[in-house]
Amino acid sequence: MGELYNQLMSGGPELLDLTEKQRELYEEQLRGGEQFAANVIFVLRYVLRDQVIPRAYNFCAETPYERGGALFFINFTDYLVMLRRENDKPFTEDEFRTLLVWAGHGPAFVHPMWVKIFKESVLEAGLTGKPSYTFLRRLIEAAE
């Protein structure tokens, strides 16, 4: 119990180091600049919204807050905050890691159902075209 408490007090379990593929994606979005990040946020905001939000609301309605719903709700609100991201600067490492965790990279405090909803939504969207549109699909591949 003491080790778990120490992890919680230090902000949770330490994330694994970025793999080479993950590091390449991080650097790609840095090189892509403002438009690249803006396009990824556009995809999160308008392309995935119709798949993510109804599924998230349904899960919240079916799951009691004290039985895992609280953690899921936190992940969902983090997603909504990401949608409100105003600056068009490339993602910080923290924001990149948040996306990576949603794609299944761990260990992290993220509800498994949130990861499932996020991954399914990205894969079902069939994102093609610009590298910034396929970024989330490639992020899921890199997270595994």
DASUL-V469330 format. One line per field, one symbol per residue. ss: DSSP state (2 for helix, 1 for strand, 0 for the rest). phi: phi as a letter, one per 20 degrees, with the letter a starting at -180 (. if undefined). burial: 1 if it has 16 or more other C-alpha atoms within 10 Angstrom, else 0. A space follows every 10 residues. Layout:
BEGIN
ss=???
phi=???
burial=???
END
This chain:
BEGIN
ss=0222222220 0000000002 2222222222 2222222222 2222222022 2222222222 2200222022 2222222222 2220000000 0022222222 2200000000 0222222222 2222200000 2222222222 2220
phi=.ffffffffe ooffffffff ffffffffff ffmfffffff fgfffdeegf efffffffff fedfgedoff ffffffffff fffegefefg ffffffffff ffeofbfaeb fgffffffff fffffmfcnf gffegfffff fffe
burial=0000000000 0000000100 0100110111 0000011111 1111101110 1110110011 0000000010 1110110010 0110000011 1000011111 1111110111 1011101110 1100001000 1111111111 0110
END
